[in-house]
Amino acid sequence: MGRQKPPSQRQLKAGELIRRALAEILAREHLRDPDLQGVSVTISEVRSSPDLKHAVVYAAPLGGGDNDKLIAALNRCSKFLRGRLGHYMEMKSTPALKFVADTSFDAATDMNKLFNSPEVKRDLD
């Protein structure tokens, strides 16, 4: 297996611009998908491909909720969101969006539980 190259500055900058624009779009736009009605979405990270034609968007429901249902709904709306993204950003082309569940919050919660367990606290003292 080959090692992946780290993202370039260009990719990182594009990912951050896309993340901010999507967060604003999701906060302001009225999305018709019933699974997105009244749901606040956290966009934690966007990873762009080297040619900036594709972007993987890591998202999770704010305050918890059905992650799978949210990701499916966002992927159904991805073409609409891509169109809105084109209006918000000045890029040569707007990337195709693929939404993926962000599990980093779950991992952080699990680590906190582990560190606060009596066995680990005993060993740390």
Beta strands, then each sheet from edge to edge (+ up, - down):
strand 1: 41-48
strand 2: 54-61
strand 3: 96-101
sheet 1: 1+ 2- 3-
end
